[in-house]
Amino acid sequence: MKKISLSVVALLVTINANAHPGGLDAKGGHMDTSTGVYHCHREPCFSLMVKQYDRKNWPHWIDADRDCQNTRNEILLRDAENAGLSAKGCKVTYGVWRCPYTGLVFTNPRDLDIDHIVPLKEAFRSGASVWSKEQKRSFANDFENLLAVENSANRKKGDKDPANWMPSKWDYQCDYVKQWKYIKQKYQLTMDDEEAKSISVIEQRCLN
């Protein structure tokens, strides 16, 4: 199921302020009043999406506090036990990391990627296509949306949402969807039907 940008959401809400979960408006979607999320179900809703995504428009990794450690190294430090730095103190050279997605332990930072919990392309599809480059930079370097993880797990995940990918470590899935929802809400990003349903299934399991 495709997502719709915030600019289109605003337009459709204006056109059909009384849309509700039970029916579709003239654009082929509806507003779920319980979540505040606009859902596309048929054309022309899907065609209203902006489809051009360029990773170069999401600058990372940056050194926001100018301490010579960029975002990648800041996250490696945050997520490690007994981490060590290079002579200049800018680069993490060793440590102990347990990947939250797989549970495997690593000691070489080269075996790790810094994952965006909500991927950049997923954010783009969910409303961030209309953001400025400064907003994209901020999102791409937001510590709350970043984790040091096994590089192969990160690459298998790609830009998938919880409907198409979940951490293999069973007991981390509850934390994963909780943080996914938090980031989506923090940045007012939309969720499609399949994504929301998959998250709801995990949440129900986590309550038991």
Beta strands, then each sheet from edge to edge (+ up, - down):
strand 1: 29-32
strand 2: 37-40
strand 3: 81-85
strand 4: 92-98
strand 5: 105-106
strand 6: 112-116
strand 7: 146-150
sheet 1: 1+ 2-
sheet 2: 3+ 4- 5+
sheet 3: 6+ 7-
end
